[in-house]
């Protein structure tokens, strides 16, 4: 091959090599597309992480333990353990002991509340226990009693101040009772009575032998009582007695409340009287089984 032919061959070879290099040269990288794919992938990962965080926040703390007592991965369904201790509510103080309530609301007269009556009985017993000295336990505590009557006290020449009468009966000795006198919120006296004071031949109804404290004024004021006068009558009644009535001063008979073996009646007197209240008792059939007018042990004359 001549020199001229060699030169043309070399030039042609270079042209071919140049063409092949252009053919196999990689195309420029698609930067916009790659950037778009990268942003999309990043958004996908952020969304996945956010969803996981939301799921974690929705599970209450302490609702489940992932490992049981044996160390396995089973759910522990024990009671939840709050992460913050709740404030402890202090235990309520026990209610102070006191007397029992009467059987009917009408046994608390003229707006006297049970709380006032209970407070009066407590003061009365406390004052009497102080004066009894070594025998102070004979009367017992307020919780030994049930209040059967609380009514206003009209002052008279023997006991000038108005005040309050509270009648309490022993819960375990239903034939024993106290009449407490209170003036201006201060205990001023107590009257105690029991069935031991009754005669041997008492009837099915027994008016309280010292009950006159509730239905009469002082003998110093005979014929000159303060009127109107709130009166009360109490006593015992056997279980077979279904009804007790009390009439006083010529007025209509008042039905008495029957309270665990006791009868309690009250009314208002608007005239001077000389006879004690009349007490009558009836059985289930309505038959008269007691009448104080025929009871020889009952003091009818005031």
Secondary structure, DSSP 8 states (H G I E B T S, - for coil): --HHHHHHHHHHHHHHHHHHHHHHS-----HHHHHHHHHHHHHHHHHHHHHHHHHHHHS-TTS-BSS-TTSSS--B-S----SS---------------B--SSGGGB-TT--HHHHHHHHHHHHHHHHHHHGGGGGGS--GGGEEEEEEEEE---SSS-S-EEEEEEEESS-TTEEEEEEEETTEEEEEEEEEGGGS-TT--SEEE-TTTHHHH---GGGTT---SSEEEEEEEEE-TT--EEEEE-TT---EE-EEETTEEEEEEEE-S--SB--EEEEE-TT--EEEEGGG-TTS--B-
